[in-house]
């Protein structure tokens, strides 16, 4: 397969391409979806294909080659399409290799796993033991191998294998909790922990009352804060900044969060987002996005780095730079201390449907789901429903007062789209609104 | 078509290995996507994709398996994997599919201007022309991004009950973000247009006119927009708002798989339960339908991905919950028939219950007639920020283009009108429905892994009485 990536690149160069990147990948993954405490379906995927990025006369074309027995035809076709395309005047090349990479780390027990139903029922039973009546979710065993070659001397291999379980538990129609478990090591995968978490939140969330509108102090569960951290990292892509889809334009060196907040992109960390290299083959690294509240950099590939007169941050994606794995630096607070500090607030455990009125200002709203708890003088005094967090992304992070020592790996559906390591957080004066009836 | 014969092989092999039901779907998709950012063609993405997905029932369990390796050995491996996993599901209650007709047919969407006949440079040129017209307006526009894509989908669906359906579906989509600034302030928009058919789409959808009109409206809002009034008042909403409300607070909550909890962990559940069929959620003038058979709508199809004939579904009728969206599995569970709502994004995803083209059915009111009855209110023509909770009860739509109405006349632009309202409060407030009907396209997200599927949202102008705005 290494040979195949090189062959594709050589063919592209022979046909006149200035730059070429081929990523030949093999996938052998499966998923179990479950609801009502039993398995609904098992999905399995076996794929072998190649992603190809070529540049000819500064015309940038990308394609997937699905039939690897016809490489010559496929490359010829894409080069022909490039001739009909237009010059990308902002194109700045790809990284020059070769590079040295960190050791390949894969747990063979994950690769050899053929059935995950025990994991599913372990999580379900743990949730039921906490009082849940109904559970739903999904389990994934992922195994993907990448062989990357570029016309700038890169040859690299990565294998990304991991386990994941997401479970929602319900004790009633409006009382639910969510738990996530991720692992790159088989022995560390504890799906019952996710089930317990989901079940405990659901059990706490009994008899929710319609919440209030106003400004409140907020304790964020890592799953919720992960969504907000994702927003910071995704909006920090240089592509998003140039497209007007970010509040970070012209804010390098400026304060965008409180002093307590430091956020990294770090694909070297041992998590589901670990990668040995980015889409150009640049070795993964830890990039400080925000340091003590100050925006340090946008996320770059070689092209966008040239536009911004800086260096790549090893975040090359297919179209533009993307965050690979978000890490919010933990604080020095215990979780209990965050609650004690919260005198008149709300504890939110999960969210979804984050949408912006204006990306450049960061005005947005998002809808808390699963357990939403009213906190007074450090104690949970009730359960809310039917509220919306309506605020501004930068204001929210400006108002983060404290972060926990405890941190969790989270990723969930479209809301925490980038694998992330996130602590609990306490933020002040966050806006809540609710529907007219 | 390469791989077509493998669909029969997969189904026969699955049956021989003990599947009580088997289906195979081979898809071949070819397409291009152009990303034009601030006048520069960032990238041209070309794809040619094919593979086969197999879904089987065995031992009371359901399993799906797919591969892009189109040979008998790999298809056999996919089937074996599915059989093993379906039998291992260990369900208390076996999954079954409701019986549906066996169909052997071939359907296709006509193209007035065949996509294949339009050279790539012309397609890029058409997009660049729109962008240039925008630049010629000489507005202060620091960011503009267009994404235009087309794909042609050929499918072969075969099941163990004897159905064999071949189809051809060409689609075109254009979505864009625009930012207009002035004096430290900014207005943004996101619009999404879609078409089933050929390259005539750009003319038929009036892309140039719509983009220019949208940019001018951003500028007008920025220059002349005033604070939106607050309190209870009348609200006239444009087709974009009635369309998104149809999708979010009618289409989604009537999806039977949500109602049954199968999407609970991701896309969520529904405030509707099976026992609520026939209950009132809106005024008597409200009919919301989902119709895959609308010619040229982005989500047009004649048969769904389970081989069931598509038809119009009246989800809310005369303000009452009237029909759920079903596939064969949910229909069996709720003792009814499928209404052809099963769809998948590609060969490598299971078909689940999905909306197609969802809209408020037009009635006979003229726009001016609706305004005449409004002493003081807001006309919210379009929205930017929107969201709704996972049971589809609390929705929010924030005005992108909105105007003050006084004594039956549209006065001046107002900014960021907020409509945050429950589903029944929204639909119950509707007292007049217009005769105009327009659609926008969107990506409907559901399932796990997420299947972002083509959908259209539409409706006429509607008037809502005495509703709270901020």
Interface residues (C-beta under 8 A of the other chain):
Chain A: X30 X31 X32 X33 X35 X36 X38 X39 X40 X41 X42 X43 X44 X45 X46 X47 X48 X49 X59 X60 X61 X62 X63 X64 X66 X67 X74 X77 X78 X81 X82 X84 X85 X86 X87 X88 X89 X90 X115 X117 X134 X136 X137 X138 X166 X167 X168 X170 X173 X174 X178 X239 X242 X243 X244 X245 X318 X319 X320 X352 X353 X354 X355 X356 X357 X358 X359 X360 X361 X363 X364 X365 X366 X367 X369 X386 X388 X413 X414 X433 X434 X435 X436 X437
Chain B: X32 X35 X37 X38 X40 X41 X42 X43 X44 X45 X46 X47 X48 X49 X50 X51 X61 X62 X63 X64 X65 X66 X67 X68 X69 X70 X74 X77 X78 X81 X82 X85 X86 X88 X89 X90 X91 X92 X93 X95 X119 X120 X121 X124 X128 X142 X143 X144 X145 X177 X178 X179 X186 X187 X188 X260 X261 X262 X263 X264 X265 X266 X268 X269 X348 X349 X350 X384 X385 X386 X387 X388 X389 X390 X391 X393 X394 X395 X396 X398 X416 X418 X420 X421 X422 X425 X445 X448 X449 X450 X467 X468 X470
